[in-house]
Amino acid sequence: MPVLHGFSYSNYYNMPKHALLYKGVSFEEDLVYPSAQGYNKLSPALKVPSLTTDTGEHLSEAAVLCEYIEDAYPQKPLLPADAIARNKNRQLMHMAELYIELPNRRLIPYSFRNTPAPEQLVSEVVAVVDRGINSINALATFDPWVLGAEFTMADIYLFYVLTVAEMGGQMTGIDLNARISGLEQWRTAFAADPISQKVAADMEANREGFFGYIQSLS
C-alpha cells in the first residue's frame, strides 16, 4: 500500500491526496514535517509531499507524484489519452503553479506573521500574477470543469494552487474570482464534492498542529 508523507495543511500535499481519493486507491497517510529526522531519505529537497510506493521506492515533488499516480493507477483517468489534450492539461497546471502559486508563496511569511510585505515585493508578485490570470483566462473554459466536460488533474492542481493565492491576495488586493471568468462557479462546484470536503476537513484539523510546527522553528 502506498504511503503519502506530509501534512494536510499543505496545498501541495492535498494535490496527490485528492488524486488518490478520486481514483479510489487505498493508501496510508504519514503526518510528518520537513524538519523530521530522516525525512531527507523521502525527499532530498526536504519538501512535502513525498510518497513511498507499493514497492518501497520514494518519490517527491507534487507534480511528480500526480504523474506517478496517473501512471500507476490508470482507473478513473485524470489525464486525457490524446497527446495534445494531455499536454494542454499539463500546460495549465504548470502555468497555475508558476504564475499564480509561486509568486503568492513569497508573501506567505508576511501573512503568517500578520505583517505588511514590502511594496517592491508586492509589486513584483502582482506583475507575475497578472501573467497567470491572463494565461488561465486564455486556456480555461470552466465548462463545467477547467478544460471542458471532463474532470482532470488540472482541476485538482488549480484548486489547491488557489489556497495559497488567496493568502497572497489579502496583500496584493487581487480578486481572482473577479479577474478569471467562470472561476467562482467552478470553485463552488469543486468544493461541494465529498472528496473535496474530506480534504478540507483534514486540512482544518491540521491547522493547529501546522502553526505549532511553524512556531517551533522560530
Phi, psi and omega in degrees: 000131179293152178237124177263121183257138177145207182217149191287347178280353180274125177294326179292325175297322186285343177294301177294329178299313179298318180298317179297316180295319180299321182277354180074026180279130173285129180208161176256152175248133179244105180289111183209145177253156188300337182278357182299142180300130178086358182295336179299340177287336179268325182218103183304329180272003181056047179241151175258137009262174168220165184221134169259122186281173177304330183266005176088007176278150180251132176233151178218173186081123187303317181297321178295317180297319179297319177295317179298314180301319178295320181287318187281333183230078188289351178297146183049066186302143178250357174233137181296155178286325180295133186298318180293312180297322180298316183278341169293326174300309180297323180301312180294320179300314181294318180294320178298320180288312186290321190250352176243305186287305188297318177296319179294331179299332179297340182266351185302316180303323179287324177295316180295325181272355182056045178235150181292143176276153177302142183301322180297318179296315180300318179298319179296318180296315181301318181298319180286319181295325175302321178296320178295319179299314178299321181293314181296318178298326181284330188258322189277146176249331184050052186228069355270348181264176190309312185246024174130216189285335185260138173287128185226179178299331179298325177297312180299312184297311183296318182301315183280337170300322186291341179294324176282322179299326179296320178298313180295326181298336177294337180258327181274339184080008181279125176257099184295325178299324180281332187267341182244114185296126178089353186295315186297317180294320178296317180297321179297317179294317180297314184293338182280346182291141181303324178295315178300321181292323177295314180299318180296320179294319179294322178297315180295322180295334181269355185306307184298316180297320180295313182290333172294321176297316180300317180294328181290341180277342184273000000 
